[in-house]
Amino acid sequence: QVQLVESGGGLVQTGYSLRLSCVVSGRTFSSYAMGWFRQAPGKEREFVAAISWSGDSTYHRDSVKGRFTISRTNAKNTVYLQMNSLKPEDTAVYYCAAAQTYQRETLYSRGYEYDYWGQGTQVTVSS
């Protein structure tokens, strides 16, 4: 059984930073491509960022490029999302997800491509 547990969310003011963490347990973490998604109230879940299992390839949605950075530490079974210059429109529940893959540099940006999901962590940015 693979489990994903997010942490690091909270309430911050516009312009502040947060770092989300997601710890994966249950299987070899390095065989998973990882992603972050978010869902704001009344909106559909959307892709935020993805990272290959090697960590060498990343992809961020346009609205967070230059502000958010996804990274991972395979030795700690952890993926991170560093969020800087936060805006009120970043307010959402953030979810990490894992996609089993045999391809070192593969990235996934669609929710259905992921096999496992965490429970989410709330991020609220006040204006």
Stockholm file with secondary structure:
# STOCKHOLM 1.0

chainA/1-127         QVQLVESGGGLVQTGYSLRLSCVVSGRTFSSYAMGWFRQAPGKEREFVAAISWSGDSTYHRDSVKGRFTISRTNAKNTVYLQMNSLKPEDTAVYYCAAAQTYQRETLYSRGYEYDYWGQGTQVTVSS
#=GR chainA/1-127 SS CCEEEEECCEEEETTCCEEEEEEEESSCGGGEEEEEEEECTTSCCEEEEEECTTSSCEEECGGGTTTEEEEEEGGGTEEEEEECSCCGGGCEEEEEEEEECSCTTCCCCSGGGCSEECCCEEEEEEC
#=GC SS_cons         CCEEEEECCEEEETTCCEEEEEEEESSCGGGEEEEEEEECTTSCCEEEEEECTTSSCEEECGGGTTTEEEEEEGGGTEEEEEECSCCGGGCEEEEEEEEECSCTTCCCCSGGGCSEECCCEEEEEEC
//
